[in-house]
């Protein structure tokens, strides 16, 4: 793909109230809609984002992690610096367990598998990422099939690392890009108006009680 071939995406974020899945004095958990940036974008006109909308209602919300603009589902924010630091370590030390649901093109062979392919940015084609055994950072994903239809497979994805576009590139590497992916599924028919990738579940330790807690966002597709 050349730089001129990268789709020119317009940014028209969804409207409507935020869906709060859980909140207390330490954390806020949101069901992020697809099409909304997690944090402000670098380009002009991309200031509207989830954290700015949330802070307009809850001034103390602090960023812990991000979801891709086109991905929906569970995302957690801290409400104190202490909670932010604790939750950041949950992700950095890989104690946070994330589950995604996706619709992918084609009928996958086998019921489960593991992808271990290092990733790095494809600089001439940003924001596209690519597999690189020379320059890439380690990236691993577990997957298992939930269901199949004539031309699609529904899968549950468990990223063991947190690289940019990891799930999208790893599914592409298997020959089954995610339905609706305007970056990595350009050779496939567009069968959905959005990226069919949803952060279904997040399990980590609560910053105050230190007990494991799980949050779930209903699958919208």
C-alpha positions as CSV (number, residue, x, y, z in Angstrom):
1,X,0.0,0.0,0.0
2,X,1.4,3.4,-0.9
3,X,0.7,6.5,1.1
4,X,-1.7,7.8,-1.5
5,X,-3.7,4.6,-1.2
6,X,-4.5,5.1,2.5
7,X,-8.2,5.9,2.9
8,X,-9.0,9.5,3.7
9,X,-11.2,9.0,6.8
10,X,-13.5,11.8,7.7
11,X,-14.1,12.1,11.5
12,X,-17.8,12.3,12.3
13,X,-18.0,11.0,15.9
14,X,-21.3,9.5,17.2
15,X,-23.6,11.5,19.4
16,X,-25.6,10.5,22.4
17,X,-25.0,10.1,26.1
18,X,-22.1,8.0,27.5
19,X,-22.9,4.5,28.7
20,X,-21.5,4.1,32.2
21,X,-21.0,0.4,33.1
22,X,-19.7,1.0,36.6
23,X,-18.3,3.8,38.8
24,X,-17.1,4.4,42.3
25,X,-14.7,6.8,44.0
26,X,-11.7,5.3,42.3
27,X,-12.7,4.2,38.8
28,X,-15.2,4.8,36.0
29,X,-15.9,2.1,33.3
30,X,-17.5,3.1,30.0
31,X,-18.9,1.3,27.1
32,X,-17.1,3.2,24.3
33,X,-19.1,3.6,21.1
34,X,-17.4,2.8,17.8
35,X,-16.2,5.9,15.9
36,X,-15.2,8.0,18.9
37,X,-11.5,8.6,19.7
38,X,-10.4,7.6,23.2
39,X,-8.2,10.7,23.5
40,X,-7.8,13.8,21.3
41,X,-6.3,13.2,17.9
42,X,-3.2,14.8,16.5
43,X,-4.9,16.2,13.4
44,X,-7.0,19.4,13.4
45,X,-10.7,18.8,14.0
46,X,-10.1,15.7,16.1
47,X,-10.4,17.2,19.5
48,X,-13.8,15.6,20.3
49,X,-13.1,12.3,22.1
50,X,-14.3,10.0,24.9
51,X,-12.1,11.5,27.7
52,X,-13.1,15.1,26.9
53,X,-16.8,14.1,27.0
54,X,-16.3,12.2,30.2
55,X,-14.4,15.0,31.9
56,X,-17.2,17.4,31.1
57,X,-19.4,15.3,33.3
58,X,-16.8,13.9,35.8
59,X,-13.9,16.3,36.0
60,X,-11.6,13.8,37.8
61,X,-11.5,11.2,35.0
62,X,-8.0,10.1,34.1
63,X,-6.8,8.1,31.1
64,X,-5.5,4.6,31.8
65,X,-5.6,2.9,28.4
66,X,-7.1,3.4,25.0
67,X,-9.2,1.6,22.4
68,X,-8.9,2.3,18.7
69,X,-11.4,4.9,17.4
70,X,-13.3,2.2,15.4
71,X,-13.4,-0.3,18.3
72,X,-16.3,-0.3,20.8
73,X,-16.5,-1.7,24.3
74,X,-15.1,-1.7,27.8
75,X,-12.6,1.0,28.7
76,X,-11.6,2.0,32.2
77,X,-10.7,5.4,33.6
78,X,-9.2,6.3,37.0
79,X,-10.5,9.0,39.3
80,X,-7.3,9.6,41.4
81,X,-3.6,9.6,40.6
82,X,-3.1,6.7,42.9
83,X,-5.7,4.6,41.0
84,X,-4.3,5.7,37.7
85,X,-0.8,4.5,38.7
86,X,-2.2,1.2,40.0
87,X,-4.3,0.5,36.9
88,X,-1.4,1.5,34.6
89,X,0.7,-1.3,36.2
90,X,-2.2,-3.8,35.7
91,X,-1.8,-3.2,32.0
92,X,2.0,-2.9,31.9
93,X,2.6,-6.0,33.9
94,X,-0.1,-7.9,31.9
95,X,-2.3,-8.6,34.9
96,X,-5.3,-7.1,33.1
97,X,-7.1,-9.7,31.0
98,X,-8.9,-8.5,27.9
99,X,-11.5,-10.3,25.7
100,X,-12.7,-9.0,22.4
101,X,-15.3,-10.3,20.0
102,X,-14.9,-9.9,16.3
103,X,-16.5,-10.9,13.0
104,X,-13.9,-11.9,10.4
105,X,-14.0,-12.6,6.7
106,X,-14.1,-16.2,5.6
107,X,-14.5,-19.5,7.4
108,X,-11.6,-20.2,9.7
109,X,-10.2,-23.7,9.8
110,X,-9.7,-25.0,13.4
111,X,-11.4,-23.9,16.5
112,X,-8.5,-22.1,18.3
113,X,-5.0,-20.9,17.9
114,X,-2.2,-18.6,18.9
115,X,-0.6,-15.8,16.9
116,X,3.0,-14.8,17.8
117,X,4.1,-12.1,15.3
118,X,6.1,-8.9,16.2
119,X,4.5,-5.6,15.0
120,X,5.7,-2.2,14.2
121,X,4.4,0.9,12.4
122,X,4.4,0.9,8.6
123,X,5.9,4.5,8.5
124,X,5.0,5.4,4.9
125,X,1.5,4.2,5.4
126,X,0.6,5.4,8.9
127,X,-1.5,4.6,10.9
128,X,-1.1,1.1,9.3
129,X,0.9,-1.4,11.3
130,X,2.8,-4.4,9.9
131,X,4.5,-7.6,10.9
132,X,8.3,-7.2,11.1
133,X,10.7,-9.8,12.5
134,X,13.5,-7.3,12.3
135,X,12.0,-4.2,13.9
136,X,8.7,-5.3,15.4
137,X,7.9,-5.5,19.1
138,X,6.6,-8.8,20.5
139,X,2.9,-9.3,20.0
140,X,0.8,-12.4,20.9
141,X,-2.9,-13.1,20.5
142,X,-5.0,-16.2,21.4
143,X,-8.2,-16.8,19.5
144,X,-11.0,-19.3,19.5
145,X,-14.1,-19.7,17.2
146,X,-17.5,-18.8,18.6
147,X,-19.5,-19.5,15.5
148,X,-19.4,-19.8,11.7
149,X,-21.7,-18.8,8.8
150,X,-21.3,-19.3,5.0
151,X,-18.7,-16.5,4.6
152,X,-17.8,-15.3,8.1
153,X,-16.4,-16.5,11.4
154,X,-17.2,-15.1,14.8
155,X,-14.2,-15.2,17.1
156,X,-13.2,-14.4,20.7
157,X,-9.8,-12.7,20.8
158,X,-7.4,-12.5,23.8
159,X,-4.5,-10.2,23.3
160,X,-1.5,-11.1,25.6
161,X,0.2,-7.9,24.6
162,X,-1.2,-4.5,23.8
163,X,0.3,-3.3,20.4
164,X,-1.4,-0.8,18.2
165,X,-3.9,-2.5,15.8
166,X,-2.6,-5.9,17.1
167,X,-5.8,-7.8,16.7
168,X,-6.5,-6.3,13.3
169,X,-3.0,-7.2,11.9
170,X,-2.9,-10.6,13.5
171,X,-6.3,-11.6,12.0
172,X,-5.1,-10.3,8.7
173,X,-2.0,-12.5,9.0
174,X,-4.3,-15.5,9.3
175,X,-6.1,-14.5,6.0
176,X,-9.2,-13.5,7.9
177,X,-9.3,-9.7,8.4
178,X,-12.0,-8.2,10.6
179,X,-15.2,-7.3,8.8
180,X,-15.5,-3.5,8.3
181,X,-11.8,-2.8,8.6
182,X,-11.1,0.0,6.1
183,X,-7.3,-0.3,6.6
184,X,-6.6,-4.0,6.5
185,X,-9.6,-5.5,4.7
186,X,-9.4,-3.4,1.5
187,X,-9.3,-6.5,-0.7
188,X,-12.6,-7.8,0.8
189,X,-16.1,-6.6,0.3
190,X,-17.3,-4.1,3.0
191,X,-20.0,-6.0,4.7
192,X,-20.6,-3.7,7.7
193,X,-20.7,0.1,8.3
194,X,-18.2,-0.2,11.1
195,X,-15.3,-2.2,12.3
196,X,-16.7,-5.4,13.8
197,X,-14.4,-5.5,16.8
198,X,-15.7,-5.0,20.4
199,X,-14.0,-5.1,23.7
200,X,-16.3,-7.4,25.4
201,X,-14.7,-8.0,28.8
202,X,-12.0,-6.6,31.1
203,X,-10.7,-8.3,34.2
204,X,-8.2,-6.6,36.6
205,X,-7.6,-5.8,40.2
206,X,-9.5,-3.0,41.9
207,X,-7.1,-0.2,42.9
208,X,-8.6,0.0,46.4
209,X,-9.6,-3.5,47.4
210,X,-7.0,-5.3,45.2
211,X,-9.7,-7.9,44.5
212,X,-10.2,-9.1,40.9
213,X,-13.2,-7.5,39.2
214,X,-14.7,-8.1,35.8
215,X,-16.6,-5.6,33.6
216,X,-18.7,-6.7,30.6
217,X,-20.1,-4.7,27.7
218,X,-22.9,-6.2,25.6
219,X,-21.9,-7.1,22.0
220,X,-23.6,-4.6,19.6
221,X,-23.4,-6.9,16.5
